[in-house]
Amino acid sequence: MNLNINNSPDIGPVMKGQIGKTSVRVIEEPFSNAGLYIWVKPNGKAFTGGNNDPLCIESMRDDQTKIKQLTEAAAHYGQSEGKAVFFPNQRMVSDETASEQVDKMSQGFIPSNNDLGALIAAKQTIDMYGVDAYNA
């Protein structure tokens, strides 16, 4: 995805088509402590294999056993420098599962039953407007 972010001397980073002094802030939704640890090289980029998949492991936050396994795997593949970085509410999926999720999303369905944010939003929509609004 190319966001075409440039710098404006007046307001800092801006996106193509931005109007005014828009700012973006990422807020972590604490749905769970489950997620992925990804091995990140000292330059800040994920350590990837030949197919550009990052070296990662599914884990709970601060699970030292999983962090150690990831550290050992990185060293085995020749990238001992770096660190394990936690990404909450993320999980590994196969190419087939990713394709199925894209198909479901294009049909207007929630792509993954594990997307707690989407499920919560759908429930709030049903509670507020009824099932007919959700199925429309």
C-alpha positions as CSV (number, residue, x, y, z in Angstrom):
1,M,0.0,0.0,0.0
2,N,1.4,3.4,-1.0
3,L,0.1,6.3,1.1
4,N,2.1,9.0,-0.7
5,I,3.1,10.8,2.5
6,N,5.1,14.0,1.9
7,N,6.3,16.7,4.3
8,S,4.9,20.2,4.5
9,P,7.0,22.8,6.3
10,D,3.9,24.3,7.9
11,I,2.2,21.2,9.3
12,G,4.6,18.3,9.0
13,P,3.7,15.0,7.3
14,V,0.7,15.2,5.0
15,M,-1.1,12.6,2.8
16,K,-2.1,13.2,-0.8
17,G,-5.4,15.1,-0.8
18,Q,-5.2,16.0,2.9
19,I,-7.2,19.1,3.8
20,G,-5.9,21.1,6.8
21,K,-3.9,20.0,9.8
22,T,-5.2,16.4,10.0
23,S,-3.4,14.2,12.4
24,V,-3.5,10.4,12.9
25,R,-2.9,8.6,16.1
26,V,-2.9,4.8,16.4
27,I,-4.8,3.5,19.5
28,E,-4.3,-0.1,20.6
29,E,-7.6,-1.8,21.4
30,P,-6.9,-4.1,24.3
31,F,-9.3,-6.9,23.3
32,S,-6.8,-9.5,24.4
33,N,-3.2,-10.2,25.2
34,A,-3.0,-12.7,22.3
35,G,-1.1,-11.7,19.2
36,L,2.2,-12.2,17.3
37,Y,5.8,-11.6,18.1
38,I,7.7,-10.6,15.0
39,W,11.5,-10.6,14.7
40,V,12.5,-7.0,13.9
41,K,16.0,-6.2,12.7
42,P,18.0,-3.3,14.1
43,N,17.0,-1.1,11.1
44,G,13.4,-1.5,12.2
45,K,12.2,-3.8,9.4
46,A,10.8,-7.3,9.9
47,F,13.2,-10.2,9.2
48,T,11.6,-12.1,6.3
49,G,12.3,-15.3,4.4
50,G,12.4,-15.8,0.7
51,N,8.7,-15.4,0.3
52,N,8.6,-12.1,2.3
53,D,6.7,-13.7,5.3
54,P,8.1,-12.3,8.6
55,L,9.7,-14.6,11.1
56,C,7.0,-14.7,13.8
57,I,5.3,-16.8,16.4
58,E,1.8,-16.7,17.9
59,S,1.9,-15.9,21.5
60,M,0.4,-14.2,24.5
61,R,2.0,-10.9,25.5
62,D,5.2,-11.3,27.5
63,D,5.4,-15.1,27.1
64,Q,9.2,-15.5,27.7
65,T,9.1,-19.1,26.3
66,K,7.8,-17.9,22.9
67,I,10.2,-14.9,22.8
68,K,13.1,-17.3,23.5
69,Q,11.9,-19.7,20.7
70,L,11.7,-16.7,18.3
71,T,15.1,-15.4,19.3
72,E,16.6,-18.9,18.8
73,A,14.9,-19.2,15.4
74,A,16.3,-15.8,14.3
75,A,19.8,-16.9,15.3
76,H,19.4,-20.2,13.4
77,Y,18.5,-18.3,10.2
78,G,21.5,-15.9,10.7
79,Q,19.8,-12.9,12.1
80,S,20.7,-12.9,15.8
81,E,20.7,-9.1,15.9
82,G,17.3,-7.7,16.5
83,K,14.4,-8.1,18.9
84,A,10.9,-9.7,19.2
85,V,8.2,-7.0,18.9
86,F,4.6,-7.8,20.0
87,F,1.7,-7.1,17.7
88,P,-1.6,-7.5,19.7
89,N,-4.7,-9.0,18.2
90,Q,-2.9,-10.4,15.2
91,R,-2.6,-14.0,14.0
92,M,-0.9,-16.0,11.3
93,V,-3.1,-17.1,8.4
94,S,-2.3,-19.2,5.3
95,D,-2.6,-17.9,1.8
96,E,-5.8,-19.9,1.4
97,T,-7.4,-18.4,4.5
98,A,-6.3,-14.9,3.4
99,S,-8.0,-15.4,0.0
100,E,-11.2,-16.7,1.7
101,Q,-11.2,-13.6,4.0
102,V,-10.9,-11.3,1.0
103,D,-13.8,-13.1,-0.7
104,K,-16.0,-12.8,2.4
105,M,-15.1,-9.1,2.8
106,S,-16.0,-8.4,-0.8
107,Q,-19.4,-9.9,-0.2
108,G,-20.0,-7.7,2.8
109,F,-19.4,-10.3,5.5
110,I,-17.0,-10.0,8.4
111,P,-13.8,-11.6,7.0
112,S,-12.8,-13.4,10.2
113,N,-14.7,-14.6,13.2
114,N,-11.6,-13.8,15.2
115,D,-11.8,-10.1,14.4
116,L,-13.2,-9.0,17.8
117,G,-13.4,-5.3,16.8
118,A,-15.6,-6.1,13.8
119,L,-17.8,-8.5,15.8
120,I,-18.3,-5.9,18.6
121,A,-19.2,-3.2,16.0
122,A,-21.6,-5.6,14.3
123,K,-23.3,-6.3,17.7
124,Q,-23.5,-2.6,18.4
125,T,-25.2,-2.0,15.0
126,I,-27.7,-4.8,15.7
127,D,-28.4,-3.5,19.2
128,M,-28.9,0.1,17.9
129,Y,-30.7,-0.5,14.6
130,G,-32.0,-4.1,14.7
131,V,-31.1,-7.1,12.6
132,D,-32.8,-5.7,9.4
133,A,-30.3,-2.8,9.3
134,Y,-27.4,-5.2,9.6
135,N,-28.7,-7.6,6.9
136,A,-29.6,-4.8,4.4
